[in-house]
Amino acid sequence: FIFNILGIIIYLTIPIIWFILLMQHKKALNPPHTDKFLVYYLRENDETLRPLRFLFVPYLPHTSLFFESLEMFRRVTFIGILPLVSSHSDIKAAIGIFLSLCSIELYRRLEPFRKASTNLLAHVAQYAILSTFTGALLIQINFGHGSGISLVLILINSSIFTVAVCAACIRHYHEKEKRLKTQTKTAKSIIWACEFSDVKFKTTFDAVITDSVPTSSVLCFWYCSMDEAKQALKSGIPVIDLSDVKFGETSSSSTTPAPFPPLSSPSSSPSSSSSSSPPPPPP
């Protein structure tokens, strides 16, 4: 018994360490007054959070700090602590019913996951746990036929597994369709804007931002030729590597053309043209 308690205490230090690590990145995981889609983008591209991704990716910003640790405590309580509470099965079943009701209320109030389907599935799974402990209590008090209750419990838990597999398949299909749509639709159209007025530019860009740019994205402008624009419709805007370009430096062998052609002095003779004064600076 003592070794079991020590093992549980050591095991419970893991979620505590997780919680401490997440709290150290509190501002990055749940920044105040920020759109949640922008938070998803920022934290998924933050290199400092990469080792902790498995702890917060499925959760909403306000629950990503603590819910994975809380979920670990909940599972350890059901699996490791509850069997050690009492030697009487009916007492353990009654405590399990109470803990199951607490879990149902926890998931109902918080709805911690980013996807509504995941929240629904987790909520239904808590009712399956509740029905399991209720059936165990009924069996212990010899209520009705034990074999019938066992069959009902098997059907309930099997149905939860079947629903989970179906939900995962449907989610995979929708994400695949969404990914294909975003890959093939890189641009909408080409508009000849050389004769646009300032007002036309503003109204066009405002319409593009309203219709096509979400709050988590930024509208960028790319100046190119017509051929490059047509190619961008097919394969997207190309990436230009400027890492090797040194701005503000010119090589000794390169020559910079003069802004204006040299002007000869009217008083100089053809023979002295080589010693003519330099051209005046441009205005």
Disulfide bonds with the S-S distance in Angstrom:
none
